[in-house]
Amino acid sequence: MAMNTEVLVIGGGITGLAVAFELARSGRRVALYEARRIGAMASGATLGGIRQSGRHPAELPLARAAVGLWGELEGRLGAPTGYRRTGNLRLARSAAEAATILRMVRAQRALGLEIDYLADPKDIGALAPGLGNGVLAASFCPSDGQAEPTAVLTAYVKALRRLGVAIHEAEPARTVVVERGRVNGIETGGGRVAAPNVVLAAGIDSNRLLAPLGLAVPLAIPEVVGFRTLPRPPRLGPVIGVANAEIAFRQQTDGSFRVTGAAAGDAVAGRPRGPRLGALARLLDAFSALLPEAADVPLAESWIGFLDQTPDALPVIEACDEPRGLVLAFGFSGHGFALGPIVGRLVAEMVAGRSPELSVEAFRRDRFGRQGFPAGVTLHG
Ligand SMILES: Cc1cc2nc3c(=O)[nH]c(=O)nc-3n(C[C@H](O)[C@H](O)[C@H](O)COP(=O)(O)OP(=O)(O)OC[C@H]3O[C@@H](n4cnc5c(N)ncnc54)[C@H](O)[C@@H]3O)c2cc1C
């Protein structure tokens, strides 16, 4: 006799995959529905930076716990992730940017993060040889790092299959079914799938499922341009960012440079399929200025990604009071790749009806209705 599914996960990005993994590991019967294909949205477009530095105080405990989990993820999933703790260098190219970085370093040190302010370009050059002349200062967080997005997603999928999780690609959830104040599954193109628990991890599309329930949250959907070069011999260790977040880059394990740009616009209507030429040209210029020795490396591919950006750039992570059985995990605002493994753990605890090991109070959706609600900045990379 077929066993009933206990949890339906909507979304096959890192969040949905990590949630499904933790639930299946704890013995739950899980099915995952992905509208497109695994990693089709932000989790495939991502830079793959795993950082704690530059995080909002509410998010920092999650990022620090996530860094611990990234260290053991490969062993738990049984496949390579490309994770390495190479540090994150955030560069200042003007006195104003240097002041921004110094403020950030002081604030993060006060919260207990090991992060240094480098005022001598020689120290910066020693960590990242080949950087251009315009760099004046930087922050360096040695326990930050990076992972290879495709490897990570593939490793999760393999682990899920091993654990017996049914993965349905190209099968969007059309509605979340609610009966008498409780979730009772989803509707897909193939009909009703029943389950007492639903986890919504649908990134920029989450509001489509929440609006009919009266639970939509304010989300902007800016675009971010990315590109990758052909491989070069390995030389760049840390992930590189800049104070104004216009560019972030790193060298992948295969030697190619992976580069992403600034968040721009709000793409709810009329999504383009590829990068706008102006945005790509600006990003190519910024990269060549920061790493002149890479200026002649051939381009391999370019893309655009979208961010599910909330007004304070913090996610929504919540077990809903109404309908019961619905857990939300989206709105990662351009920095959710790093958080995936810990969000998987926290959400699995919430599905089980337990209080999660780290507080998620700051991530409730009702904060958007409050007065004096702060607007945030977002850094990715
Ligand atoms: C260019 C770029 C660079 C970034 N760099 C970094 C970085 O360096 N470090 C970092 O930590 N973060 C970074 N981020 C952010 C990070 O990639 C995202 O926060 C993270 O990948 C979000 O994962 P997710 O699973 O929540 O969402 P997504 O990866 O967007 O996954 C949601 C999935 O849900 C699916 N879906 C939507 N609607 C439905 C439906 N109705 N039914 C079923 N499935 C549905 C979508 O197809 C999608 O695959 C970056 C993002 C971008 C775009």
The ligand as an ORCA input file, in Angstrom:
! r2SCAN-3c Opt
* xyz 0 1
  C      22.992     36.770     -9.366
  C      22.799     36.343     -7.953
  C      23.887     36.237     -7.091
  C      23.705     35.795     -5.780
  N      24.797     35.629     -4.984
  C      24.636     35.084     -3.742
  C      25.768     34.751     -2.950
  O      26.911     34.937     -3.355
  N      25.556     34.214     -1.724
  C      24.293     33.968     -1.247
  O      24.170     33.494     -0.117
  N      23.202     34.255     -1.988
  C      23.349     34.784     -3.222
  N      22.254     35.050     -3.991
  C      20.938     34.754     -3.460
  C      20.646     33.279     -3.457
  O      21.021     32.698     -4.688
  C      19.158     33.059     -3.186
  O      18.779     33.769     -2.007
  C      18.843     31.584     -2.973
  O      19.358     30.814     -4.044
  C      17.346     31.422     -2.859
  O      17.042     30.053     -2.884
  P      15.528     29.622     -2.847
  O      15.521     28.141     -2.923
  O      14.857     30.277     -1.694
  O      14.883     30.278     -4.159
  P      15.063     29.854     -5.687
  O      16.391     29.325     -5.987
  O      14.553     30.995     -6.510
  O      14.066     28.625     -5.816
  C      12.658     28.756     -5.815
  C      12.142     27.693     -6.757
  O      10.729     27.623     -6.650
  C      10.234     27.307     -7.941
  N       8.809     27.649     -7.978
  C       8.261     28.871     -8.128
  N       6.922     28.794     -8.126
  C       6.628     27.487     -7.967
  C       5.406     26.768     -7.909
  N       4.227     27.380     -7.993
  N       5.465     25.434     -7.751
  C       6.647     24.774     -7.671
  N       7.838     25.419     -7.728
  C       7.822     26.752     -7.875
  C      11.102     28.111     -8.867
  O      11.063     27.612    -10.178
  C      12.456     27.995     -8.215
  O      13.248     26.939     -8.750
  C      22.406     35.499     -5.313
  C      21.310     35.600     -6.164
  C      21.492     36.001     -7.481
  C      20.293     36.063     -8.397
*
